[in-house]
Amino acid sequence: MTAILSSVGMLVGLLFASEKATATLDEILYSGMKVTISPNFLTAVIIVVIASIVWEVVCHNYRKTLI
Protein backbone atom coordinates (compact mmCIF):
# COMPACT_ATOMS: atom_id res chain seq x y z
CA MET A 1 0.00 0.00 0.00
CA THR A 2 2.90 2.32 0.72
CA ALA A 3 4.33 1.89 -2.77
CA ILE A 4 0.98 2.77 -4.33
CA LEU A 5 0.59 5.92 -2.25
CA SER A 6 4.16 7.04 -2.85
CA SER A 7 3.91 6.42 -6.61
CA VAL A 8 0.70 8.40 -6.92
CA GLY A 9 2.06 11.16 -4.68
CA MET A 10 5.24 11.38 -6.73
CA LEU A 11 3.26 11.58 -9.96
CA VAL A 12 1.02 14.35 -8.65
CA GLY A 13 4.03 16.24 -7.33
CA LEU A 14 5.86 15.98 -10.65
CA LEU A 15 2.81 17.09 -12.62
CA PHE A 16 2.42 20.09 -10.34
CA ALA A 17 6.13 20.94 -10.59
CA SER A 18 6.13 20.72 -14.39
CA GLU A 19 3.10 23.01 -14.62
CA LYS A 20 4.72 25.50 -12.23
CA ALA A 21 8.01 25.39 -14.16
CA THR A 22 6.19 26.01 -17.43
CA ALA A 23 4.33 28.98 -15.95
CA THR A 24 7.56 30.43 -14.55
CA LEU A 25 9.40 29.99 -17.85
CA ASP A 26 6.51 31.68 -19.67
CA GLU A 27 6.73 34.71 -17.40
CA ILE A 28 10.48 35.08 -17.08
CA LEU A 29 12.34 33.50 -19.98
CA TYR A 30 10.52 32.56 -23.12
CA SER A 31 6.85 31.98 -23.81
CA GLY A 32 7.42 29.15 -26.28
CA MET A 33 9.20 26.89 -23.79
CA LYS A 34 7.25 24.07 -22.14
CA VAL A 35 8.23 21.54 -19.48
CA THR A 36 6.60 18.15 -19.90
CA ILE A 37 6.88 14.70 -18.40
CA SER A 38 7.87 11.93 -20.75
CA PRO A 39 5.13 9.43 -21.65
CA ASN A 40 7.66 6.69 -20.90
CA PHE A 41 7.89 7.95 -17.32
CA LEU A 42 4.12 7.91 -16.95
CA THR A 43 4.07 4.35 -18.29
CA ALA A 44 6.72 3.35 -15.76
CA VAL A 45 4.70 4.84 -12.89
CA ILE A 46 1.59 2.95 -14.02
CA ILE A 47 3.59 -0.29 -14.20
CA VAL A 48 4.95 0.29 -10.68
CA VAL A 49 1.47 0.87 -9.30
CA ILE A 50 0.13 -2.30 -10.96
CA ALA A 51 3.15 -4.32 -9.80
CA SER A 52 2.77 -3.09 -6.23
CA ILE A 53 -0.92 -4.07 -6.20
CA VAL A 54 -0.04 -7.54 -7.51
CA TRP A 55 2.78 -7.82 -4.97
CA GLU A 56 0.41 -6.95 -2.10
CA VAL A 57 -2.08 -9.60 -3.24
CA VAL A 58 0.61 -12.26 -3.67
CA CYS A 59 2.16 -11.54 -0.27
CA HIS A 60 -1.25 -11.53 1.41
CA ASN A 61 -2.18 -14.90 -0.15
CA TYR A 62 1.25 -16.40 0.63
CA ARG A 63 0.96 -15.30 4.25
CA LYS A 64 -2.40 -17.07 4.53
CA THR A 65 -0.88 -20.35 3.30
CA LEU A 66 1.89 -20.20 5.90
CA ILE A 67 -0.50 -19.86 8.82
Distance bins in CASP14 RR format, pairs under 12 A and 6 or more apart:
PFRMAT RR
TARGET T0000
AUTHOR 0000-0000-0000
RMODE 2
METHOD distances of the structure
MODEL  1
1 7 0 0 0 0 0 1 0 0 0 0 0
1 8 0 0 0 0 0 1 0 0 0 0 0
1 49 0 0 0 0 0 1 0 0 0 0 0
1 52 0 0 0 0 1 0 0 0 0 0 0
1 53 0 0 0 0 1 0 0 0 0 0 0
1 55 0 0 0 0 0 1 0 0 0 0 0
1 56 1 0 0 1 0 0 0 0 0 0 0
1 57 0 0 0 0 0 1 0 0 0 0 0
1 59 0 0 0 0 0 1 0 0 0 0 0
1 60 0 0 0 0 0 1 0 0 0 0 0
2 8 0 0 0 0 0 1 0 0 0 0 0
2 9 0 0 0 0 0 1 0 0 0 0 0
2 49 0 0 0 0 0 1 0 0 0 0 0
2 52 0 0 0 0 1 0 0 0 0 0 0
2 55 0 0 0 0 0 1 0 0 0 0 0
2 56 0 0 0 0 1 0 0 0 0 0 0
3 9 0 0 0 0 0 1 0 0 0 0 0
3 10 0 0 0 0 0 1 0 0 0 0 0
3 45 0 0 0 0 0 1 0 0 0 0 0
3 47 0 0 0 0 0 1 0 0 0 0 0
3 48 1 0 0 1 0 0 0 0 0 0 0
3 49 1 0 0 1 0 0 0 0 0 0 0
3 50 0 0 0 0 0 1 0 0 0 0 0
3 51 0 0 0 0 1 0 0 0 0 0 0
3 52 1 1 0 0 0 0 0 0 0 0 0
3 53 0 0 0 0 1 0 0 0 0 0 0
3 54 0 0 0 0 0 1 0 0 0 0 0
3 55 1 0 0 1 0 0 0 0 0 0 0
3 56 0 0 0 0 1 0 0 0 0 0 0
3 59 0 0 0 0 0 1 0 0 0 0 0
4 10 0 0 0 0 0 1 0 0 0 0 0
4 11 0 0 0 0 0 1 0 0 0 0 0
4 45 0 0 0 0 0 1 0 0 0 0 0
4 46 0 0 0 0 0 1 0 0 0 0 0
4 48 0 0 0 0 1 0 0 0 0 0 0
4 49 1 0 1 0 0 0 0 0 0 0 0
4 50 0 0 0 0 1 0 0 0 0 0 0
4 51 0 0 0 0 1 0 0 0 0 0 0
4 52 1 0 1 0 0 0 0 0 0 0 0
4 53 1 0 0 1 0 0 0 0 0 0 0
4 54 0 0 0 0 0 1 0 0 0 0 0
4 55 0 0 0 0 1 0 0 0 0 0 0
4 56 1 0 0 1 0 0 0 0 0 0 0
4 57 0 0 0 0 0 1 0 0 0 0 0
5 11 0 0 0 0 0 1 0 0 0 0 0
5 12 0 0 0 0 0 1 0 0 0 0 0
5 48 0 0 0 0 0 1 0 0 0 0 0
5 49 0 0 0 0 1 0 0 0 0 0 0
5 52 0 0 0 0 1 0 0 0 0 0 0
5 53 0 0 0 0 0 1 0 0 0 0 0
5 56 0 0 0 0 0 1 0 0 0 0 0
6 12 0 0 0 0 0 1 0 0 0 0 0
6 13 0 0 0 0 0 1 0 0 0 0 0
6 45 0 0 0 0 0 1 0 0 0 0 0
6 48 0 0 0 0 1 0 0 0 0 0 0
6 49 0 0 0 0 1 0 0 0 0 0 0
6 52 0 0 0 0 1 0 0 0 0 0 0
7 13 0 0 0 0 0 1 0 0 0 0 0
7 14 0 0 0 0 0 1 0 0 0 0 0
7 41 0 0 0 0 0 1 0 0 0 0 0
7 42 0 0 0 0 0 1 0 0 0 0 0
7 44 0 0 0 0 1 0 0 0 0 0 0
7 45 1 0 1 0 0 0 0 0 0 0 0
7 46 0 0 0 0 1 0 0 0 0 0 0
7 47 0 0 0 0 1 0 0 0 0 0 0
7 48 1 0 1 0 0 0 0 0 0 0 0
7 49 1 0 1 0 0 0 0 0 0 0 0
7 50 0 0 0 0 1 0 0 0 0 0 0
7 51 0 0 0 0 1 0 0 0 0 0 0
7 52 1 0 0 1 0 0 0 0 0 0 0
7 53 0 0 0 0 0 1 0 0 0 0 0
8 14 0 0 0 0 0 1 0 0 0 0 0
8 15 0 0 0 0 0 1 0 0 0 0 0
8 45 0 0 0 0 1 0 0 0 0 0 0
8 46 0 0 0 0 0 1 0 0 0 0 0
8 48 0 0 0 0 1 0 0 0 0 0 0
8 49 1 0 0 1 0 0 0 0 0 0 0
8 52 0 0 0 0 0 1 0 0 0 0 0
8 53 0 0 0 0 0 1 0 0 0 0 0
9 15 0 0 0 0 1 0 0 0 0 0 0
9 16 0 0 0 0 1 0 0 0 0 0 0
9 17 0 0 0 0 0 1 0 0 0 0 0
9 45 0 0 0 0 1 0 0 0 0 0 0
9 48 0 0 0 0 0 1 0 0 0 0 0
9 49 0 0 0 0 0 1 0 0 0 0 0
10 16 0 0 0 0 0 1 0 0 0 0 0
10 17 0 0 0 0 0 1 0 0 0 0 0
10 37 0 0 0 0 0 1 0 0 0 0 0
10 41 0 0 0 0 0 1 0 0 0 0 0
10 42 0 0 0 0 0 1 0 0 0 0 0
10 44 0 0 0 0 0 1 0 0 0 0 0
10 45 1 0 0 1 0 0 0 0 0 0 0
10 48 0 0 0 0 1 0 0 0 0 0 0
10 49 0 0 0 0 0 1 0 0 0 0 0
11 17 0 0 0 0 0 1 0 0 0 0 0
11 18 0 0 0 0 0 1 0 0 0 0 0
11 37 0 0 0 0 1 0 0 0 0 0 0
11 41 0 0 0 0 1 0 0 0 0 0 0
11 42 1 0 0 1 0 0 0 0 0 0 0
11 43 0 0 0 0 0 1 0 0 0 0 0
11 44 0 0 0 0 0 1 0 0 0 0 0
11 45 1 0 1 0 0 0 0 0 0 0 0
11 46 0 0 0 0 1 0 0 0 0 0 0
11 48 0 0 0 0 1 0 0 0 0 0 0
11 49 0 0 0 0 1 0 0 0 0 0 0
12 18 0 0 0 0 0 1 0 0 0 0 0
12 19 0 0 0 0 0 1 0 0 0 0 0
12 37 0 0 0 0 0 1 0 0 0 0 0
12 45 0 0 0 0 0 1 0 0 0 0 0
13 19 0 0 0 0 1 0 0 0 0 0 0
13 20 0 0 0 0 1 0 0 0 0 0 0
13 21 0 0 0 0 0 1 0 0 0 0 0
13 37 0 0 0 0 0 1 0 0 0 0 0
13 45 0 0 0 0 0 1 0 0 0 0 0
14 20 0 0 0 0 0 1 0 0 0 0 0
14 21 0 0 0 0 0 1 0 0 0 0 0
14 35 0 0 0 0 0 1 0 0 0 0 0
14 36 0 0 0 0 0 1 0 0 0 0 0
14 37 1 0 1 0 0 0 0 0 0 0 0
14 38 0 0 0 0 0 1 0 0 0 0 0
14 41 1 0 0 1 0 0 0 0 0 0 0
14 42 0 0 0 0 1 0 0 0 0 0 0
14 44 0 0 0 0 0 1 0 0 0 0 0
14 45 0 0 0 0 1 0 0 0 0 0 0
15 21 0 0 0 0 0 1 0 0 0 0 0
15 22 0 0 0 0 0 1 0 0 0 0 0
15 35 0 0 0 0 0 1 0 0 0 0 0
15 36 0 0 0 0 1 0 0 0 0 0 0
15 37 1 0 0 1 0 0 0 0 0 0 0
15 41 0 0 0 0 0 1 0 0 0 0 0
15 42 0 0 0 0 1 0 0 0 0 0 0
15 45 0 0 0 0 0 1 0 0 0 0 0
16 22 0 0 0 0 0 1 0 0 0 0 0
16 23 0 0 0 0 0 1 0 0 0 0 0
16 35 0 0 0 0 0 1 0 0 0 0 0
16 37 0 0 0 0 0 1 0 0 0 0 0
17 23 0 0 0 0 0 1 0 0 0 0 0
17 24 0 0 0 0 0 1 0 0 0 0 0
17 35 0 0 0 0 1 0 0 0 0 0 0
17 36 0 0 0 0 0 1 0 0 0 0 0
17 37 0 0 0 0 1 0 0 0 0 0 0
18 24 0 0 0 0 0 1 0 0 0 0 0
18 25 0 0 0 0 0 1 0 0 0 0 0
18 33 0 0 0 0 0 1 0 0 0 0 0
18 34 0 0 0 0 1 0 0 0 0 0 0
18 35 1 0 1 0 0 0 0 0 0 0 0
18 36 1 0 0 1 0 0 0 0 0 0 0
18 37 1 0 1 0 0 0 0 0 0 0 0
18 38 0 0 0 0 0 1 0 0 0 0 0
18 41 0 0 0 0 0 1 0 0 0 0 0
18 42 0 0 0 0 0 1 0 0 0 0 0
19 25 0 0 0 0 0 1 0 0 0 0 0
19 26 0 0 0 0 0 1 0 0 0 0 0
19 34 0 0 0 0 1 0 0 0 0 0 0
19 35 0 0 0 0 1 0 0 0 0 0 0
19 36 0 0 0 0 1 0 0 0 0 0 0
19 37 0 0 0 0 0 1 0 0 0 0 0
20 26 0 0 0 0 0 1 0 0 0 0 0
20 27 0 0 0 0 0 1 0 0 0 0 0
20 35 0 0 0 0 1 0 0 0 0 0 0
21 27 0 0 0 0 0 1 0 0 0 0 0
21 28 0 0 0 0 0 1 0 0 0 0 0
21 29 0 0 0 0 0 1 0 0 0 0 0
21 33 0 0 0 0 1 0 0 0 0 0 0
21 34 0 0 0 0 1 0 0 0 0 0 0
21 35 1 0 1 0 0 0 0 0 0 0 0
21 36 0 0 0 0 1 0 0 0 0 0 0
21 37 0 0 0 0 0 1 0 0 0 0 0
22 28 0 0 0 0 0 1 0 0 0 0 0
22 29 0 0 0 0 0 1 0 0 0 0 0
22 30 0 0 0 0 0 1 0 0 0 0 0
22 31 0 0 0 0 0 1 0 0 0 0 0
22 32 0 0 0 0 1 0 0 0 0 0 0
22 33 1 0 0 1 0 0 0 0 0 0 0
22 34 1 0 1 0 0 0 0 0 0 0 0
22 35 1 0 1 0 0 0 0 0 0 0 0
22 36 0 0 0 0 1 0 0 0 0 0 0
22 37 0 0 0 0 0 1 0 0 0 0 0
23 29 0 0 0 0 0 1 0 0 0 0 0
23 31 0 0 0 0 0 1 0 0 0 0 0
23 33 0 0 0 0 0 1 0 0 0 0 0
23 34 0 0 0 0 0 1 0 0 0 0 0
23 35 0 0 0 0 1 0 0 0 0 0 0
24 30 0 0 0 0 0 1 0 0 0 0 0
24 31 0 0 0 0 0 1 0 0 0 0 0
24 33 0 0 0 0 1 0 0 0 0 0 0
24 34 0 0 0 0 0 1 0 0 0 0 0
24 35 0 0 0 0 1 0 0 0 0 0 0
25 31 0 0 0 0 1 0 0 0 0 0 0
25 32 0 0 0 0 1 0 0 0 0 0 0
25 33 1 0 1 0 0 0 0 0 0 0 0
25 34 1 0 0 1 0 0 0 0 0 0 0
25 35 1 0 0 1 0 0 0 0 0 0 0
25 36 0 0 0 0 0 1 0 0 0 0 0
26 32 1 0 0 1 0 0 0 0 0 0 0
26 33 1 0 0 1 0 0 0 0 0 0 0
26 34 0 0 0 0 1 0 0 0 0 0 0
26 35 0 0 0 0 0 1 0 0 0 0 0
27 33 0 0 0 0 0 1 0 0 0 0 0
29 35 0 0 0 0 0 1 0 0 0 0 0
36 42 0 0 0 0 0 1 0 0 0 0 0
37 43 0 0 0 0 0 1 0 0 0 0 0
37 44 0 0 0 0 0 1 0 0 0 0 0
37 45 0 0 0 0 1 0 0 0 0 0 0
38 44 0 0 0 0 1 0 0 0 0 0 0
38 45 0 0 0 0 0 1 0 0 0 0 0
39 45 0 0 0 0 0 1 0 0 0 0 0
39 46 0 0 0 0 0 1 0 0 0 0 0
40 46 0 0 0 0 0 1 0 0 0 0 0
40 47 0 0 0 0 0 1 0 0 0 0 0
41 47 0 0 0 0 0 1 0 0 0 0 0
41 48 0 0 0 0 0 1 0 0 0 0 0
42 48 0 0 0 0 0 1 0 0 0 0 0
42 49 0 0 0 0 0 1 0 0 0 0 0
43 49 0 0 0 0 0 1 0 0 0 0 0
43 50 0 0 0 0 0 1 0 0 0 0 0
44 50 0 0 0 0 0 1 0 0 0 0 0
44 51 0 0 0 0 0 1 0 0 0 0 0
45 51 0 0 0 0 0 1 0 0 0 0 0
45 52 0 0 0 0 0 1 0 0 0 0 0
46 52 0 0 0 0 0 1 0 0 0 0 0
46 53 0 0 0 0 0 1 0 0 0 0 0
47 53 0 0 0 0 0 1 0 0 0 0 0
47 54 0 0 0 0 0 1 0 0 0 0 0
48 54 0 0 0 0 0 1 0 0 0 0 0
48 55 0 0 0 0 0 1 0 0 0 0 0
49 55 0 0 0 0 0 1 0 0 0 0 0
49 56 0 0 0 0 0 1 0 0 0 0 0
50 56 0 0 0 0 0 1 0 0 0 0 0
50 57 0 0 0 0 0 1 0 0 0 0 0
51 57 0 0 0 0 0 1 0 0 0 0 0
51 58 0 0 0 0 0 1 0 0 0 0 0
52 58 0 0 0 0 0 1 0 0 0 0 0
52 59 0 0 0 0 0 1 0 0 0 0 0
53 59 0 0 0 0 0 1 0 0 0 0 0
53 60 0 0 0 0 0 1 0 0 0 0 0
54 60 0 0 0 0 0 1 0 0 0 0 0
54 61 0 0 0 0 0 1 0 0 0 0 0
55 61 0 0 0 0 0 1 0 0 0 0 0
55 62 0 0 0 0 0 1 0 0 0 0 0
56 62 0 0 0 0 0 1 0 0 0 0 0
56 63 0 0 0 0 0 1 0 0 0 0 0
57 63 0 0 0 0 0 1 0 0 0 0 0
57 64 0 0 0 0 0 1 0 0 0 0 0
58 64 0 0 0 0 0 1 0 0 0 0 0
58 65 0 0 0 0 0 1 0 0 0 0 0
59 65 0 0 0 0 0 1 0 0 0 0 0
59 66 0 0 0 0 0 1 0 0 0 0 0
60 66 0 0 0 0 0 1 0 0 0 0 0
60 67 0 0 0 0 0 1 0 0 0 0 0
61 67 0 0 0 0 0 1 0 0 0 0 0
END
